[in-house]
């Protein structure tokens, strides 16, 4: 069963707590970075799985150092899980529920996350449609893969509105097939 809940005003505050903890670890390690709140919890008013998604954005030459910096606060690297330009982690209990990724600046993984967030923040009609599809999918899906499949058409339209090409959207769709545990869009 997939849990989707109404938007919670506490999500930006929780993101800020995570951002501050991550920034401290990254700053201590001397890793240049920016930290983005992504996923559905980053879109005011959007129903979401109650899990904060965070992208730690670094230049490709700083990925290893960023992964090591997050390890100092308890994150365990899971590798890219089949998503180029992105490193996923097991989340320590004190940072749960969240999904944290180190993503290469400019990567398709980052453009995917930012594109979905920014389009849904800007387009109320598409945001409402996406929320309705997500809620129906959560009620009827047999598992996370079924949930993702049930919302894939509207998500593709969101990504098209974000300016991603047919090839980029196809690559994203292919990477999210059968991805239980990879941390897809909420």
C-alpha positions as CSV (number, residue, x, y, z in Angstrom):
1,X,0.0,0.0,0.0
2,X,1.2,3.5,-0.9
3,X,0.4,6.3,1.5
4,X,-0.4,9.7,0.0
5,X,-1.6,12.4,2.4
6,X,-2.8,16.0,2.0
7,X,-0.1,18.7,2.0
8,X,1.4,19.4,5.4
9,X,2.6,22.9,6.3
10,X,5.4,21.3,8.4
11,X,7.2,19.9,5.4
12,X,9.3,23.0,4.5
13,X,10.3,23.2,8.2
14,X,11.5,19.6,8.2
15,X,13.4,20.2,4.9
16,X,15.1,23.2,6.6
17,X,16.2,21.0,9.4
18,X,17.6,18.4,7.0
19,X,19.3,21.1,4.9
20,X,21.0,22.6,7.9
21,X,22.4,19.2,9.1
22,X,23.5,18.3,5.6
23,X,25.1,21.7,5.0
24,X,27.1,21.4,8.2
25,X,28.5,18.0,7.2
26,X,29.3,19.2,3.7
27,X,30.8,22.5,4.8
28,X,33.0,20.7,7.4
29,X,34.3,18.5,4.5
30,X,34.8,21.6,2.3
31,X,32.4,20.3,-0.4
32,X,30.9,23.1,-2.6
33,X,27.1,22.3,-2.8
34,X,23.6,23.5,-3.0
35,X,20.7,21.7,-1.4
36,X,17.2,21.5,-3.0
37,X,13.9,20.4,-1.6
38,X,12.4,18.2,-4.4
39,X,9.5,15.8,-4.8
40,X,5.9,16.4,-4.0
41,X,6.5,17.7,-0.5
42,X,8.3,20.6,-2.1
43,X,5.2,21.8,-3.8
44,X,2.8,23.8,-1.6
45,X,-0.7,22.4,-1.7
46,X,0.2,19.1,-3.3
47,X,-0.7,15.7,-1.8
48,X,2.3,13.5,-1.3
49,X,3.9,10.5,0.3
50,X,5.0,11.9,3.6
51,X,8.7,11.6,2.9
52,X,10.9,14.6,2.3
53,X,13.1,14.3,-0.8
54,X,16.4,16.2,-0.8
55,X,18.9,16.7,-3.6
56,X,22.4,17.6,-2.6
57,X,23.7,19.2,-5.8
58,X,27.5,19.1,-6.5
59,X,29.8,19.2,-9.5
60,X,30.7,15.8,-10.8
61,X,34.2,16.0,-9.3
62,X,32.7,16.5,-5.8
63,X,30.3,13.5,-5.8
64,X,32.7,11.2,-3.9
65,X,33.5,13.8,-1.3
66,X,29.8,14.6,-0.8
67,X,29.0,10.9,-0.3
68,X,31.7,10.7,2.3
69,X,30.5,13.8,4.0
70,X,27.0,12.4,4.4
71,X,28.5,9.2,5.7
72,X,29.9,11.1,8.7
73,X,26.3,11.8,9.8
74,X,25.1,8.2,9.3
75,X,24.0,7.9,5.7
76,X,25.0,4.7,3.9
77,X,25.6,4.9,0.2
78,X,23.4,2.6,-2.0
79,X,25.1,3.7,-5.3
80,X,23.2,5.0,-8.2
81,X,20.5,2.3,-8.3
82,X,20.4,2.5,-12.0
83,X,19.9,6.3,-12.2
84,X,22.9,8.0,-13.8
85,X,24.2,11.2,-12.1
86,X,22.6,10.3,-8.8
87,X,23.7,8.6,-5.6
88,X,21.1,7.2,-3.2
89,X,21.4,6.5,0.5
90,X,19.9,4.5,3.4
91,X,18.5,7.1,5.7
92,X,19.5,7.1,9.4
93,X,16.5,7.0,11.7
94,X,17.1,10.5,13.0
95,X,16.6,11.9,9.4
96,X,13.6,9.7,8.5
97,X,11.3,9.9,6.8
98,X,13.4,11.3,3.9
99,X,15.1,10.3,0.7
100,X,18.5,12.0,0.2
101,X,20.4,12.0,-3.1
102,X,23.7,13.4,-4.2
103,X,23.1,14.5,-7.7
104,X,25.5,15.9,-10.3
105,X,24.8,19.5,-11.3
106,X,23.2,19.5,-14.8
107,X,22.4,15.8,-14.8
108,X,19.1,14.4,-16.1
109,X,18.3,13.2,-12.6
110,X,18.5,16.7,-11.3
111,X,16.6,18.3,-14.2
112,X,13.9,15.7,-13.7
113,X,13.5,16.6,-10.0
114,X,13.6,20.3,-10.5
115,X,11.4,20.3,-13.5
116,X,8.6,18.4,-11.8
117,X,8.8,20.6,-8.7
118,X,8.9,23.9,-10.6
119,X,6.2,23.0,-13.1
120,X,3.9,21.8,-10.3
121,X,4.6,24.9,-8.3
122,X,3.7,27.2,-11.2
123,X,0.7,25.3,-12.8
124,X,-2.3,25.0,-10.5
125,X,-4.4,23.0,-12.9
126,X,-1.6,20.5,-13.6
127,X,-0.8,20.3,-9.8
128,X,-4.5,19.5,-9.0
129,X,-4.7,16.9,-11.7
130,X,-1.4,15.3,-10.6
131,X,-2.7,15.3,-7.0
132,X,-6.0,13.6,-8.0
133,X,-4.1,10.9,-10.0
134,X,-1.7,10.3,-7.2
135,X,-4.5,9.9,-4.6
136,X,-6.4,7.5,-6.9
137,X,-3.3,5.6,-7.7
138,X,-2.4,5.2,-3.9
139,X,-5.9,3.9,-3.2
140,X,-5.9,1.3,-6.0
141,X,-2.2,0.3,-6.7
142,X,-1.1,-3.1,-5.7
143,X,2.5,-2.0,-5.0
144,X,4.9,1.0,-5.6
145,X,5.6,0.0,-9.2
146,X,1.8,-0.1,-10.0
147,X,1.5,3.3,-8.3
148,X,4.2,4.7,-10.5
149,X,2.7,3.3,-13.6
150,X,-0.7,4.7,-12.8
151,X,0.6,8.2,-12.6
152,X,3.1,8.0,-15.5
153,X,0.9,9.7,-18.1
154,X,0.4,12.9,-16.1
155,X,4.0,12.8,-15.0
156,X,5.1,12.7,-18.6
157,X,3.0,15.8,-19.3
158,X,4.6,17.5,-16.4
159,X,8.1,16.6,-17.7
160,X,7.1,17.8,-21.2
161,X,6.0,21.1,-19.7
162,X,9.4,21.3,-17.9
163,X,11.0,21.2,-21.4
164,X,12.5,17.7,-21.3
165,X,12.8,16.1,-24.7
166,X,11.1,12.9,-25.8
167,X,14.4,11.1,-25.4
168,X,15.0,12.4,-21.9
169,X,11.4,11.6,-20.8
170,X,11.9,8.1,-22.2
171,X,15.1,7.6,-20.3
172,X,13.4,8.8,-17.1
173,X,10.4,6.4,-17.7
174,X,12.8,3.5,-18.3
175,X,14.8,4.2,-15.2
176,X,11.6,4.1,-13.0
177,X,10.3,0.8,-14.2
178,X,10.6,-1.9,-11.5
179,X,12.4,0.5,-9.2
180,X,11.0,-0.4,-5.8
181,X,13.3,1.3,-3.3
182,X,15.0,3.7,-5.8
183,X,13.1,6.7,-4.6
184,X,10.9,7.9,-7.4
185,X,8.7,10.9,-7.5
186,X,6.2,11.2,-4.6
